[in-house]
């Protein structure tokens, strides 16, 4: 892809696709690699995070779940467990059925994961929504159409060869 971009700019002197178009196409390519080679995981040290965020900002149909989502999920589990404990404490065990109900409630408690330490390395996972393939195809199609238009314009204009 980089070779094609340089060929168009240096040899063909194409002005389009512009830098923003290339950023989106490169981000789609990087995202593709994240799925093919890393199962959608994005290590925190990954310097391509801004490219993925560019797609997210374009409403491309993807979202990233990471540290923040982990903490929200953990807090939800704690809240649910507290509600269950409160409900369980209200059960008066007078019969065998009450005892069974109380014991069965133990199965509904979450095993809450530990809180993350600030220095914890946490990989983020990228999730694609159904609109992403359409977005990617549209952007690649726009790149091809732009390149084709510029090619046709360059072919119809006289050029001086130095």
Helices and strands as residue ranges (DSSP letters): H 2-6, I 7-11, H 19-38, E 41-42, H 49-57, E 62-65, H 67-89, H 96-104, G 105-108, E 124-128, H 132-156
